[in-house]
Amino acid sequence: MNMQEEVLKKLSTMRRKKGLTKDALAEALGCGTSEYTKKEKGAAPISTGEWIKIAESMNVPVCAFFSNVSMESAKDSNILLHGYNRLSTKGRTAIMALLNAFLRAQWSGTKVSRKPGVRARGSNGRGASRRSAA
């Protein structure tokens, strides 16, 4: 389970323990229940201001959602951040482009190939990659 999943699971668990419904938190955020559900499931981002409103609604500090995140997730995040900070500007730009492409593929359900320049099987809508069989 990654760090985001852990935090969102904690949000969901705390909401239920406090006896709050998704409707109640949606109202606190000024959004609809379906939008709040997307946020709690990780399908839509939760802004800093929204975390503050959620914490106030639950009468807990904002850090309550982020404490006790697994050490493995924190270690992975630190390794990634350290590596990113050591990159040149050109390297950072390339990594961000790669990450953005990967995230877009994740959201759209497109499979990402491990080979540069090759789309994963089935990602072009015809069940084959861009490369032709030789």
N, C-alpha and C positions, 0 to 999 in steps of 0.2 A: 504494500500500500504506500503510495507516495504521500508527500507532505500535504498537498492540497486535499487529497482524499481523507487523510486523517483529520484535518481541520474541519472539513465539511461534515464528516461523521460525528465529530464532537459537537458541532452546531446542532445537528439533528437530534442527537441524544440529549443534549442540554435542553433543547426546546421541549421535547416530550417530558423530561423530568420536571420541568417548570410548569407543566400543564398548559403550555401554549400551543395554539393551532397554527398552521401555516397561514390561515386567514388573518390571525392576529398580527403576525409579524409582517405580512404583506401590507396590512393597513398601516403599521408603524413606519414602513418604508415608503408608503405612498404608491404602491404598485399593486397589480392584481395577483391573485393567488397563483395563477399559472406561471407568472414571471418569477414570483418568489420561489416556487418549486424548482424552476430552472436554476436559480441561484444556489439553492441548497444542494442540488444534484451536481453542480459544477458546470452546467451547460451555459450559464451566463455569469459574468464576473460580479463580485460583490465589491463595491467601492469602499474606500476608507470611511467615508461618511456613513455608509450603510452599516458597516461593522459597528460603528459607534452607536447608531440607532438600535441595532439588534441587541447590543450589550446593555444599553439603557433599558430596553423593554424587558430583558431578563434579569435586570438588577445585578449584573456581574461586570467586572472590569473587562475591557476588550482583550487583554492578555489571557483571559481564561480560555479562550478558544485556541490559543497558540502555544500554551504551556504543555509540557510533557509530550511534545512531538517526538517521535522515535529518534533515537540517536543516529540510526542508519540513514534516515531521510535527511537529517541535519548535516551529517557528514558528507553525503552525496552533494547536497547543495553547496557546502563549503568548498568541496573539490571543484565543482563546476565554476563557482564564482572566482576562485583563485586562478584557475586556468584561463578563464575569460579575461581577467584583469591583466594577465601576462601577455596577452595578444597585442599585436599592432592594431592600429585603427583599421587597416585593410582586413586583417584577420577577424576583427570584431564584426565588421560589416558583413563579411562572408558568413560567419556563424549566425548572425541575426537573420540573414536571408534564408539560410538553410533551416533554421528553427521556424521561421514564419511559414515557409513552404510545408514543413512537416505538420505544423499545427493546422494549417488550412486543410491539408489532406485528412488529418484526424477528424476535424469537424465535418468534412464533407463525406467521410467514409471511403475516400479513395485510398487504395493500397499504394504504398511507397516502395519502389524497388531499391535494393541495396546497391545496384550498379548505376553509376552516373549516366545520365542520358537515356535510361531505359525505364519505361513505366512498368509498373507491376502488372502481372497477368490479370486481364479483365478490366484494367483501369481505363481503357480507351473505348469501352462500350461494345467491343467486338470479341472479347475473350482472348485477345492476344496482345503481345507487347508490340512496340513500334518497330523493333528489329525484325526483319524477315528471316525466315529459316534459310540457311545457305545450302 
